[in-house]
């Protein structure tokens, strides 16, 4: 682990960028040379293990580009566009994208606060967090059914996951090019509908995603704790209540035979594709202990589904869409392992969590800080010098809901 920590420090220092008095980290200098929302939350979680000041800066740069309506964009370009490997996308705005990503901010700020108890920092970021989560709770839930909607699969952070094939109108076997074409169309439609999220979701992509909603529930719990630290008990009670509302709606609309599925359309049709996200409810502690046990035994530890040589594949082996090299359609990613690791600890599955940690660490030792890994051979794939590998440093039991 000492070697991994050293390598992680080196990557973070090479990937660090400064603009005026702001600072952020690029996920990979060659493949992802900008700032991304959930990446920066992961970065802050990792940086707390090195220098809390850098973790705070990572958050502050994100917040500085918050939209008037509370949304925080998932990409910030910062510097004038130069030709890079990353395709230029017409978002309808110059400096940022016009969609968001899973709301990991409250969790990241909670980790930072736990380290230093800096109330001044907390006071300065809290209004931004409040407005971001309020945006999701209102604009993204126009029917008040207590499920948060996404308007592009990119908002889940898992761009081409087979969870979104049905709403994108694509077959289980497809090319990345076909998938990107559909997502770019959604970007253009978002511009056409003047970034009106309820309108856009209703007309083009009405999806309630399991991991997005699970991440929301867990983060609302941490946001309530943050509000409590500032003596704001009214906000704290509100965030706890809405987290409970989302949890019950997830149980009502998403659950079948003990498994949660994302839904699409206004009738909440279940998208019955097993991806790692079936374990995301563990992170949010939405399951009862007996249900969690069943889920883990039936699916996570099942060699025909998720228990590969290098778990956890992002898509179950028995899905027709499974592709061990297919980006979010099979490979193991360290961030998804981190979510499951924390989720397992929420339910006291220490030994299995330890195995995930060992296997994640093993992947980095074998193949380096790569973007994702073949779940059968452990081969490193995608971007190099990719920051997310640093999350293994945070696989330490800290930051569970029980805390
Ligand atoms: C890819 C990933 C997304 C991530 C981004 C930057 O688009 O799918 O989750 O935020 O790269 O690393």
Boltz pocket constraint, residues with backbone or C-beta under 6 A from the ligand:
constraints:
  - pocket:
      binder: B
      contacts: [[A, 27], [A, 32], [A, 36], [A, 37], [A, 38], [A, 39], [A, 154], [A, 157], [A, 158], [A, 159]]
      max_distance: 6.0
